Amino acid sequence: MKTKQMNSLLIGLMGSMLAACGGNGGNGAANDNQTKLLATSKAVAACAAWSSASVYTAGQCVTYNGKTYTAKWWTQNNVPGADQWGPWAEVTTTPTPTPTPTPTPTPTPTPTPTPTPTPTPTPTPGCSPYKAGTAYKAGDVVSNAGGVYQCTVAGWCSSGNSAYEPGVGWAWQQAWGVSNAGSCTTPTPTPTPTPTPTPTPTPTPTPTPTPTPTPGTQIGSYFAQWGVYGRGYEVADIHTTKTLVNGVQTSLADQLTFINYAFANTYAKNGGYECDMVTKLETGNNNPPPADAGTGGDSFADYQRQPSRTVDGKTIPWDAKLTGNFAQLKLLKAAHPNLKVLISIGGWTWSKNFSAASKTDALRKQLVSSCVKQFIAGDLPVQDGRGGPGAAAGVFDGIDIDWEYPVAGGQPYNSYDPADKQNFTLLMAEFRAQLDAMGAKNGKHYLLTAAIGAGVDKIANTEPGKYAQYMDWVNVMTYDFHGAWEATTNFHSPLFHDPADPATGNIAKYNTDDGIKALIAAGMPRNKMNVGLPLYGRGWTGVAAGPSNNGLYQKATGAAKGTYDPGIEDYKVLKGKTGTRSIHPVTKELMLFTGTEWWSYDDPTVIKTKMQYVKDQKLLGAFSWELDGDAQGELVTTIWQNR
C-alpha cells in the first residue's frame, strides 16, 4: 500500500521498475536476558581456559595465552584477543575480586571528625559511577546499571551519547568491556588496604580529528542499483560530490556511516528460496501483475557493467572478476574507512518470497545460507566473465532485510501468512546466527539491520520486542504515509499528527511520532532506531486552494507529473518549482502549492526539526531514501551537521 519511490527507467534489460522500500511501518539492549546478565556482572572468582568448542554468552570470562577476557556478546570459536572489535574484551585490571575492606579494626570511633583520608588514589583507576561526557581513557573502570565496566577503546567511551552508556543498550559493547574489578562505588573514606595498582600505562590516544561521526550516531542512505541508468548517478559521485561542512569541503561519503545498496532479490531454487544473481526485466509494476512479477534482477549493474565514472578514476580491467556497482562500493570503502556498506534484500518490488522462505527452519537456513555465501563470502555466479568464488568478498559489511511486509500490506503478488509475525523474528535469528558464525571465522562483526514499516498496523504484524535482540539497528520507514494512490492531498512524511487530518483509524496515526512511540511500546529499544528522511516528495494535481488557501486535505484529480514516475519528484527538482511554500505548524512538514499542484516534501528546515526529534527521543540516528534524489548533497549535509 505504501511505496517508497518508483524507479527510473532501467536502460537495456531493466526497464521501469518500482524499488521503493515502502514507508510506514530500534539500537538498544541486545535482549532482556543479556542485559540482565551484563548488569549483574560481579567479580569473577575463576575464569576457565578458553575452548574453541565452547559457547560463551555475554559476561563470561576466560583465560587465553596468560590473559583474561570477557565476552561482549554470544560467541563460539572466536579466538580471544584476535580482533579488538570482536566479541572479547581484555580485562586489564586484576581479575581477582577486589578485597572487601579487610576486617582490620576500623579506626576507633573517636568523636573527632572522621579523618577524611587525604585524597588517596581511588580503588581502581577511573573507578567511579559513569558520567556521560567524561573523557574516559582506555583502562578506566566505571560502575553503571548494576555492573562494572572498563573502557577498551579510548574516544568512544566518552561520547555522552546514550548509545555508549556502559551496560545500557547494544552499542556500548564496542567501547566498554565487562570488568572484573568488583564493586565500583563512590570512593569511601576508609583507606584501601593497598594502594591500588596504578592504571595500566595508557598513552592517552587522543582521537584524531578526522571527519568521523559522533560515536554511536548512525547516518545512512540508500544507493539505488538502477540510478546508474537514466539518472546517471554513479557510486563515484558519492565520493566526488563535496559540500561545505564546518567551513571544509567534505565528501558526501564522509557524511555517512553506512550505505544500503538497493536491492537484491530472492528466487525459488533447489526446492526452497535463495539469493541469486539474474539480469531480467521486472514486470511487477504491470497491472494486473503477470505470473513472473517480482522475479527480476540486475546483476549487470551489480558486478558486470563498466561504470562511466569510477571512484579511483581508473577504468576497470577487461578481465577483472568484479566491476559494476560492487567494485565501486569496495573502492569507496577503501577511500573512506569509516563507511559501512550493507546489501539490502527485498524492497517493495522484491519481497515476494520472504513469507514462503520463512515457514520452516530448513527453509530459513537455506535462504540465509545462500545470502551469506553470496554477499558476505562474496561467491558470485560467473556471468559474462565476471564473478566466481570470493569475487565480492569485502564489499559488504552486513545484510539489511527489507521485507514489505509480513502478514499483509505489500505487493499483491507477495506470499502472505499470519505466521509471518513469528517467522520474521525467526528469520532474523537465523541471519544473526549465520552472520556471527561467519564473523567468528573472519574475526569481524557483521551487521544485521532491517527496514521496517512505521505504520501502527505494520508494527502490530511483527514482534519488535523479540526480534530487536538480533538487530544492530532498524531503519524505520517514516515516509510514504500518503500519496497519489489516495484522492485527497496529505503529508507523506509528517513528524506529528494533525488533529485536523481527515484520516481515521490506523491511518490517523501515520506519522513519525506515533510510529516511534508504537515501536517503543512494543519493545524496540530507542537506540536501535533510525528515522527515515525522504530525499523526494509526493504530489497531486487538479487541487483547489480550499478554505486554508494552500490545497491541504483537498480533493485532487490525480497524481502530479513526475520526472520518472507520476506523483513522485526528487528534492533536487522540487526545490526549483515555483509556488507558495509553507511549513505546517503541527506536522512540521513542508507543503508547496502551485495553484494546481500540491506537494509534500522535506527541505533543510524540516530536516533540522526532524534531527532535533531524533536527539530529543534519544534515537540512534537517521537514514534517507535515496542519494540521487539529493545529488548536490544539500539535505545529506543538513542531516550530518544536525546529528
N, C-alpha and C positions, 0 to 999 in steps of 0.2 A: 504494500500500500504506500509506503514511503520509499522513494528512491533518492539516492544521493545526487547523481548527476548523470545525464545521458552522455554517452561517449561521442567523440568526434567520429567522422567517417574514417575508417581504417583503410588507407590506400592499399591496393593489392587484395590480399585474401581476406582481410578482416572486415571491411565494410563498416556499416554503422552498428555500434554495439553499446548497450547500456551497461556500464560497470559501476553504478553508484553503490556506495556502501549502505545506503538507505538509512534514514535517520531515526529515530526515536527509540528510542528504545522504549571499584575501587582499587592505591598501593598501600597496603596496611599489613595487619598481622597475618602471618603465613597461615595459621589456623589456630583455633582456640587451644587445642592441646599443646601445640608447640609454644604458644605464648605463655601458657601456664608453666610449662616445663622450664622455659628460659627465666621467667620471672621469679621462680622459686629456686633457682640455682644457688647452691651454697658451696662451702669449701668441699673439695673432693678429697676424701681421705686417701684413696689409692686409685691410680689410673692403670688400666690393663695395657699391655703391649698391643699396638695396632695390628690388626689382621685383615688381609685382603678379602677374607671370606666372610667377615662380619658386616652386619648392617648397623650403622650408627645413626642416632637421631640427635636433634639439636640439644646442646648442653653436655653431651657425653664427652669424657676426656680419655685420651690415650697417650702412650709414650712411644716415641719413634726416634731412633738414632740419638738417644740421650736427651731428647727434648719433649716437652709436654704440649699437647694441643687439645683444643675443644672444638666440637663440631658446631658449625653455624646453622646447618640445616641437615636434612636427611642425606646420607651418603653411603656408598659402598664401593670398595676397590678404588678409592681416590687417595693417592699417597699424601700423607701429611707433609706440609712444607713445600710441595711441588709447585704450588701456584698461590701467590698472595691473594688472588681474587677467588680462589677455590673455597671449598666448604670447611677448611680447617683454619683455625686461628691459633697461632703460637702463644702460649702463656709465658710471659717473660718475668712475672713475679713468682715468688716461691710457691710451688704447688701445694705445700702442706698448709693446713688451715692456720691462719694467724692465731697465736695462742690467745685464748680468752685471758683477761687480766689475771696474772698468776695470783694465787691466794696468799701472796705476801701481805703481811698485815697492812691494812690501809693506814695512812697517816693518822696518828692518834687524834681523835676528834676534839682538838683544842678549839676553844671558841674563837680563836683568832681567825681573821678572814682566811678562807680557803686559799692555800698557797697556789694561786694560779701559776702553773709552771710557765716559765719563760717559753715563748713560742718554740717548742721543740718541733722537730720535723713531724709532719702528720704521719699516721701509722703506715700509710702506703703512699708513695709519691703521687700527688694529684688526687688522692683518695678523698672524695667528699661528694655530697649529693650533686647530681648532674645539674648544670645550669646552662640553658640554651644560650648560644652566642659566645661562650667562653672559648678561648684559644687553646684547646687541648692539644697536647703533643703525643706522638707515638709513645706508648708505655704508660700514659696516665690512666688511673683507675678511678671509676666513679660508681656510686650506687644510684639505681633508678628502677622503678617499677618492681621493687622487691628483690632485685638481683644486683650482682656486681659485674662490671664490665670494664674492659681495658681497650683503650684506643689503639688500633692497629695500623691506621692509615692517617697520618697527620694531614690536617687541612680538611678532611671530610668529617672529622669528629666535632667540628666547631661551627657548623653552618648556621645553627639556630633554626634550621628547618625541621619541622616536626617529623619529617620522614626519616631523619637521622637521630631521633631521640632514642638512646640505647634501651633495648628491651621493648620498644613500642613500635609495632609495625614490622615491615619487611626490610626496608632499605638500610636500616641501621646495621644489618649484618655485614654490609660491605665495608663498614668503617670501624665497628666495635667487635670484640670477641668476648665470650663469657669468661670471666676471671675466676681464678681460684683464691683470690685474696681474702675471702671470708667476708665478714660484715664490714661495711664501709660507711660509717656514720660521721656526723659532725664531730670533729676532734674533741675528745673528753679531756677534762683537766688532769686525769690521772696519768702520770708519766708512763709511757710504754716500757716494758721490761728491757727492751734492747732498742737502740736507735735503729730505725727501720733501714733496710737496705736502700741506699740512695738509688734514685731512678736509674734504670739501665741507661748508660750513656746514649742519649738520643741526640744526634746532631740535628736539632730542630730544623727539619726540612721546610724552609719557607716555601709555600705554594708559589709556583712560577705564575706570573700574571698573564697567562695565556687566555684566549677568549673562551675558556671552558665555562659550562653553565654553572649556575648556582647548584652546589651539590644537592642531589635529591630531586631537583625540579626537572621534569621531562617536558621538552618542547619538540614536537614531531610534526611530520606532514606526510602525505601520500605522494608518490610519484606514479603517474598513470602510464601503464605499459604502452597504450595507444597514442599518447601525446606526441610521440616522435613522428607521427604521420602528418595529418592536416594541420595540427597545431605547431609543428616544427619545434617542439620543446625537448631538448636532449638532457641526459644526465649531466653532461658537461656544463650546462647552463646554471646548474645549482652551484657549481664551483666558480664559474667566471662572473656571475651576477654579484655585484657588490653594492652595499648600501652603507650609509653613514651611521655608525654605532659609537656613541660617546666620542664623536669627533674623528673616528678612524674608519676608513673604508674597509668593510668586513664582508667576506664571502658569505652567501646565504648558508653554505654548508657549515659554517662556524656558528650559525644562529639556530642550529637544530641539534638535538641529542639523538634523534632517531628518524629514519625514513622507512615507511612501509611501502613495499613495491606491490602495486595492484595490477593484476591479480593472477593467481594460479588457479587451475581448475582440477576437479577430480573426475574419474571416469570408471564406468563398470568394467572390471578387468579381473581375470583369474578367479572367477566365482565370487568376487566381492567388489570393493571400490578402492582405487588407488590414485595417488598423484601421478601425473604423467605429463608428457610434452607433445602437443599436437599443434599444427597450424591449420585452422579450419574456421571458416566464416561462421560467426554466431548468428543464429536465426531466432533467438529468444525474444526479440523485440517485435516480431511479426504478430499480428492479431487476426485470427487466433494463432497461438504458438504451434509450430509443427512438431512432429514426433521427435526430431533431433534437437529441440530447443535446449539450451543450457549445456551443450556439448562442445562448444567452440574452444579456441585457444590460439595463441600467437607465439609459438616457440621461435619463429623467425625474428620477431622483435626482441625476444628474451636473450637469445645467445647465438644467432646466426647472422643478423644484419650488420652491415658496415655503417657505423654512426656517421652522420655528416659533420659532427664536431666531437672531439674526444677530450677527456679531462687532461691528459698529458700532451695534447697537441700532436700526437703521433697516429699514423694510420695502423690499423690492426693488421698483422701479417696474414697473408692469404691462407696459411696452413695452421693458424692458431686454433687451439681446441675450444677457445671461448672468445666470443665477441658480443656484439649487441649490447643491450642494457646491462646484462650481468657483468660483463667485463668492465664497463664504465663505473658501475657501483663499486667494484673492487678497487679500482683506481681512485675513486672518490674517497673511500675509507682510508686508503694509504696516504692521501694528501691531507686528510682531516681525521686524525686518530681518535678523536673524542666522539665520532659519529658511529652509531649502530644502524644496521640495515636488517629489516625483517621481511620475509616473504609473507604476503597476505593471501590466504587461501579462501576463496569463495566470492563474497560480494553479492550485490543484488542479483546479478545475472547467473552466477555460478555456484549457488547454494543448493542446487538440485539434489545432490546425493547425500548430504550430511545426515539426514534422518535415517535413511536406509543403511548407511555405513556405520551408524552408531548403535544399532539394535542389539548386537551381541558383543561379548568380549572378544571373540575371534575376529569379527568384522572390524572392531575398533583397532585391534592390534595390527591387522593387515593395512588399514588405511594409514595409521600413524607411522608404521614402519616404512611404508613406501615414501611418505612425505619427508621423513627424517633422512632417509637414504638419498633422496633426490636433491634436497635443498641444503642439508647440513653436511652430509658426507660429500655432496656435490656430484653424485653419479648421474650424469645426464645421458639420455639416449643419444647415440650417434646419428646425427642428421646433417646431410649436406656437408660432411667432413668435419663438423663441429661436435663437441660433446665427448663423452667417454667417462670412464671411472675417475672420479675426483676432479673433473674439469671445472666444476663450480665450487670447489672447496674454498672456504674463506670468504665467499660472497656474503652469506647471510649469518647474522648473529642470533637468529631465533625465528620463531614462527608466530604469525598472527592469524587467528581464526576469525573469519567474518561470516558467520552463519546467520543469514537473514531469511527466516527467523525460526527458532524452534517452535513447534506446536502449530503456529499459524502466522500469516501476515506477509509472506513473501510472494514470489512469482507463482502463478497458477500451476506451472509445471513442476514445482518442487514436490518432493515427498514430505509428508507430514504424519505425525503420530503423537497422541497425548503423552506417550512415554519419552518424547524428546526432552521434556523438562528434566527428568533424571538422567537421561542419556547424554545431554550436554555436559553435565557435571562429570560423568564417567569418561567422556571423550577428553575433557581437559585433564583428568587424572592420568589417562594413558599418554597423552602428549608430554605431560610433566615427567612421567616415569622414563619414557624413552629418551627425552632430551637430557635428563640427568644421567642416564646410562652413557649416552654419547659424550656428555661433558666429563664424566669420570675417566673416560679413555683419553680425552684431549686436555684435561686439566682446565676446563673452561665452563662457565655457567652460561647456558643458552637460554635466551629469553623466551617466555611464552606469554602472549598477550591476546586480547580478543576485542573486536569491535562489537559493541552491544547496543541494542535499541534503548532509547531514553524514554519511550512512551510507557506509562504505567502498565498498560496491557502487555507489552513485550516483556517487561521486567517480571510480571507475575507468571510468565511462562518459563522462567528459569529459576535457579536456586543460588542467588548471589552469595548467601552466607556459607554455602558448601563449596562452590567451585572457586571462590576467591582464593582459597589456600594454595591453589596450584598456579595462580597467575602472578606474573611480575607486575602487571597493571592491566587495566581495561580502558579502552577508548570509547567514551560514551558519545554516541552519535546525536548530539543535541542540535540537529538541523533537519530539514525536510519534514518538519511537523505539519506544514501545509504547503500546497502547491496547486498548479493549474488543473489537476485532476478534480479539484473542487470548484464549484460555481461561484464562490464568494471569495473576495480578497482576504488574506490573513497573513500574519507573520510566519516566515518559515523557520526562523531561529530566535524566538523570543527568550529573553532571560527570565522574565517573570510573567505570571498570569495576569491578564487584564480582566477585571470584573465585567467590563463592557463587551467582552468577546462573546459572540452569539453561540459558540460551540458548547455542547453539553456532554455529560458523561465523562468517559475516559479522555475524550478528545479535549475537553476543557482543561485537562492537566498536561497538555502537550506544550511544555516549556522546560527550559533547562532546570530551573529551581525545583519544580515538582519532581522531575526525573531524578535528580541527585538525591533529594530527600527520600524518595521511594527506594532507591538503591541502598542508602544508609539504613533505612528501617528494615530492609531485607537482609542486612548483614554484610554489605560490601564496605570494607574499610575506606575511610576518606582518602588516605594517602595511597590508594591503589586506583584512583580515578583521574583520567584526563578528560577535560571538557572539549567538545568538538566545536571548531570555529570554521564556518564556511568561507571560502575564498570566491564565492559566487552568490548570485541572488536568484530569486524566483519571482515571476511576474505574470500579470493578466492584461488583457486588452479589452476594449469596449467597456471601460469603467467610468461611471458617473462620479462627480465630485462628492455627492451625498451631503448630508447635513453638516458634517465636520469640514467639508470642503477640501478633503485630502484623499478621498477614494477608499478609505479604510472600511472594511466589513461591508463592501458594496458588491452587488451582482456584476458579473463580467460575462462577456460573450465568448471568451476562450483564452488560450494561452498567448502571452505576448511573444513576439518574434524573437528568437534567439539565434546566435551565430551558428551553433551546431545542433541545438535541439529546441523545440518550442517550449516557452515558459522558463528557460534557464539562460543565464548570461554570466560570464566571468566578471569579476570585480574590475579587471583592467579595462573592460568595455563600459560597465555601468558607471564608473566614476566620471566618464566623459559625457554622459547623457544630460540633456537639458531638462529642467523641470523644477518643481518645488520639493525640496528635501526638508525633512524634519525627523527628530528622534522622539519616538513615543515616550511620554513621561513615565509610563508604568512598565511596559515590556522592555524598554531601553533599546529597542531595535530601530534601525533607520528605515524610513519609507520615502520613496520617490514617486511623485505623481506628475505625469507629463500632460495631463488633460484627458488622455485616453488610456494610457498605460499606468499600471501601479506595480511598483517593485519593492521588495523587501530584501535587504542585504546588510552586511557588516562593513563599516568603514573604520578608520583608525580610532575615532571617538568611541564607537561601540566596542571595539576590541579592548580598549583600555578599561572600560567598565566591566567587561566580562573577565578580564585578567584580575581585576581587583576582587571580583567574586571568587575566583579560584583561590586567591590568597586568604580572603576572609573565611572561606569554608575549609581551609587547610587541606585542599586537594593536591594531588601530585603535580599536575601541570595542565597542558593543553596540546591539542593537535589540530591540524587543518586538512581539509579536502579542497582542492589539491593544488600542487605547486604551480602548474602552468596557468591557473586562474589569476595568479598574482605574479606574473612573470617578472615584473620590476622589483618585487620583494617588499613593497611598501607595508603590506599587512603582516608579513612574516617578521619583519623588523620590529613592528609595533608589538607583536606578541612577545618577541625576545626581550625587548627593552622593558617590558612591564611584567616580566615573570616574577 
